Amino acid sequence: MTLSHLSWSGIAGSSADVLVDLAEPSRVQYVSEWADEAALISYAGEDWRTQPVTFPDEERFLRRPLALRHFLSDAEAGTPTTR
């Protein structure tokens, strides 16, 4: 899915992060936390679990296949958040 407009209203915190793998700089990860599943669906669509979302014109920079993984936050997983 390519986004032509963004709906960031349900993102938790102030932004999404982009992580660059220092051992392989061409490998990046977008990390975001959403208020709830409805907010995520508003942003990425019903197929958010299986279809990576890209930004307009981003395709030319991406290698195939795109990998998509999801994680639970500590709070969702029932893990204490103090470290």
N, C-alpha and C positions, 0 to 999 in steps of 0.2 A: 504494500500500500504506500503510495506517495502522498504526502500531505501538501495540499495547496494552501491551507490555512491552519493555524494552530489554536487549540483550545487548552491553554495551560491552567485554567481556573481551578482544577482539582489537584494540582501538584502540591505535595506536602513539602514544607520548607520553602526556600527562596528560589531554587533552581534545580536543574538537572546537571549532573557532572559528566564530563568526558574524560575517561582515563586512557592514557597512552602506555602501552607495554614498552618499557625501556629496552628490553632485550630484542624486541621486534617492533620498531616504531610504526610500522604500517598497520599494526593491530591496535584498534581502539575499542573501547566499550562506552556506551551511553548508559548512565545509571540514573534512574529517577525513582522517586517514591510518591505514590498517589494516595490521596485521602481515602478513596474507596474504589471498588471495581467500577462503579457507575462513572466516576471521573475518568478512569483509564479508558473505558469504552468510548466516552465522549471524545477523547483525544485520538485513540488508535483504531477505533472501530470494533465491531463484534469479534473479529478474528485476531484480536491482540495476542492470544496465546500461541498462535501458530504462524502468523504473518509478520515479519519484521516491517517496521515503519521507517520510511526514508523521507528526507526532505527534498524539495524540488531541486533538480540538477545535481543531487548528491550521488546518484547512480554511477556517474562517470568516475568517481573516486573509490568505489567499493569493489572489493574482490568477491567472487562467488565461490562457494555458496555462503550466504549470510547465515550466521548462527544466532539463534534466539534462545535465551534462558531466562527463567524467572526465579526469584527468591522471595522468601517471606522475611519481613523485618523481624528483629528480636521480639518486639511486642506481639506480632502476629503469631510467632512460633512459641510464645510463652516463655521465652528466655529472658532472664533478668538483663536490664539494659545497663546496669552499673558495671564498670570494668575495673 
